[in-house]
Amino acid sequence: MLTIHKYPLIEILISQSLWINMDQIHSTATLFKTLGDPTRLGVFELILRERRMTVGQLTGSFAVSQPAISQHVKVLKEAGLVREEKEGRNIWYSADPGGLKPVSDWLAHYTRFWDEHFTAFEQLLKDMDQ
């Protein structure tokens, strides 16, 4: 087998054209990268739990500065995970319901892939026992 990548599974996935498309890959990778920062993931989780928060409220829950929280919220917003709503002098942040859709789609795609392959493997083992 020609080795293109360090990991054979990646080769199999590419050879079987299981990747959805480059736009979906890019948006999914962006979300994983965005949520890969522990503080940013915590900020996102807190916004999800509380439904709606200001940067000031978020800052009190983390051991980082207000400018750092603002930067995390900005990255979450740019990734489509949160949206903002201005009310007077306050800006409220809430989770965007569609923000995680690319990850959900990606997981559904590979859930089907692995389910099919595990079913085929189970059948192969049964056939070998007979």
Residue pairs with C-beta under 8 A, 6 or more apart in sequence:
1 8
1 11
2 11
3 11
4 10
4 11
4 14
5 11
5 14
13 19
18 109
18 110
18 113
19 25
20 105
20 106
20 109
24 102
24 105
24 106
27 102
28 102
28 103
28 105
28 106
30 79
31 79
31 81
31 99
31 100
31 102
31 103
32 103
34 40
34 75
34 76
34 79
34 81
35 41
35 44
35 81
37 72
39 62
39 64
39 68
39 72
40 72
40 75
40 76
42 61
42 62
43 58
43 62
43 69
43 72
43 73
43 76
44 76
44 81
44 82
44 95
46 53
46 58
46 61
47 53
47 58
47 76
47 82
47 93
47 94
47 95
48 95
50 57
51 94
51 95
52 85
52 92
52 93
52 94
53 92
53 93
53 94
54 90
54 91
54 92
54 93
55 66
55 69
55 70
55 73
55 91
55 93
56 66
58 69
58 73
58 93
59 65
59 66
59 69
62 69
73 82
73 93
76 82
76 93
77 83
77 84
77 93
79 99
80 96
80 98
80 99
81 95
81 96
81 99
81 100
82 93
82 94
82 95
82 96
82 99
83 93
83 94
83 95
83 96
84 91
84 92
84 93
85 91
85 92
85 93
85 94
86 92
